[in-house]
Amino acid sequence: MGASKVDIYSNEINQIAAVAKVFSHPARVAILQYISKQEACICNDIVEEIGLAQATISQHLKVINDAGLLKGTFEGKSLCYCLNVERFQELQELFNSFFNKTKLNCC
């Protein structure tokens, strides 16, 4: 597979694509939904709730985190996750702007 050439696109387009990647997988959506209902949670809690292997959950958490949607703190040897509410608000504005600028008329 060739290189993605993300550098030829604007920061706005790359951000939208990164977030779209998060929401393109049902496990990631389920993980976000679960975390949103908790005060904070540890990866093992997510594994029990979602029903996927710990390594798989960790891979999904990495994609979600790379999009900036998570905050985390270490508690002993565990990483405790919560949603990055500020980032969700930024993305809401980004998506609203994108949809408002995009013409919705076609053929």
C-alpha positions in Angstrom: 0.0 0.0 0.0 1.3 3.5 -0.9 1.9 6.4 1.4 -1.1 8.4 2.4 0.3 11.9 1.6 -1.6 13.6 4.5 0.8 16.5 4.2 -1.0 17.7 1.0 -4.3 18.3 2.9 -5.2 21.0 5.3 -5.0 20.5 9.1 -8.9 20.7 9.2 -9.3 17.9 6.6 -6.7 15.7 8.4 -8.5 16.2 11.8 -11.8 15.3 10.3 -10.3 12.1 8.7 -8.7 11.1 12.1 -12.0 11.4 13.9 -13.9 9.7 11.1 -11.5 6.8 11.6 -12.4 6.6 15.2 -16.1 6.5 14.5 -15.7 4.1 11.6 -15.4 1.0 13.9 -18.2 -0.1 16.1 -15.9 -1.2 18.9 -14.4 2.2 19.1 -17.9 3.8 19.3 -18.8 1.3 22.0 -15.6 2.1 23.9 -16.3 5.9 23.7 -19.9 5.3 24.9 -18.7 3.2 27.8 -16.1 5.7 28.9 -18.6 8.5 28.6 -20.8 6.9 31.2 -18.0 6.4 33.8 -16.2 8.8 36.1 -13.0 7.1 34.9 -12.1 3.6 33.9 -9.2 1.3 33.4 -8.5 -0.8 30.3 -9.5 -4.0 32.1 -12.9 -2.5 32.9 -13.3 -1.8 29.1 -12.2 -5.3 28.3 -14.9 -6.8 30.6 -17.6 -4.5 29.2 -16.8 -4.7 25.5 -15.8 -8.3 25.4 -12.7 -8.0 23.2 -9.2 -9.1 24.1 -7.1 -6.7 26.1 -4.6 -6.2 23.2 -7.5 -5.4 20.8 -8.9 -2.9 23.2 -5.5 -1.3 23.6 -5.2 -0.9 19.8 -8.6 0.7 19.6 -7.7 3.0 22.5 -4.6 4.1 20.7 -6.6 5.2 17.6 -9.1 7.0 19.9 -6.2 8.6 21.8 -4.3 9.6 18.7 -7.4 11.6 17.6 -7.2 13.5 21.0 -10.5 12.1 22.3 -9.1 10.7 25.6 -7.3 11.9 28.7 -5.5 9.5 30.9 -3.8 9.3 34.3 -1.7 6.6 35.7 -3.0 4.9 38.8 -0.3 2.5 39.9 0.5 0.4 36.8 -2.9 1.1 35.2 -3.9 3.9 32.9 -7.2 5.4 33.8 -9.2 6.9 30.9 -11.8 9.6 30.6 -13.1 11.7 27.6 -11.3 14.8 26.6 -14.4 17.0 26.6 -12.6 20.1 25.3 -11.5 18.1 22.3 -15.1 16.9 21.6 -16.2 20.6 21.7 -13.4 21.6 19.3 -14.5 18.8 16.9 -18.1 19.7 17.2 -17.2 23.2 16.0 -14.9 21.7 13.3 -17.6 19.5 11.9 -20.3 22.2 12.1 -18.0 24.5 10.1 -17.2 21.8 7.6 -20.9 21.0 7.0 -21.9 24.7 6.9 -19.2 25.4 4.3 -20.1 22.3 2.2 -22.8 22.9 -0.4 -25.5 20.3 0.0 -27.1 20.7 -3.4 -26.3 18.2 -6.0 -27.6 17.1 -9.4 
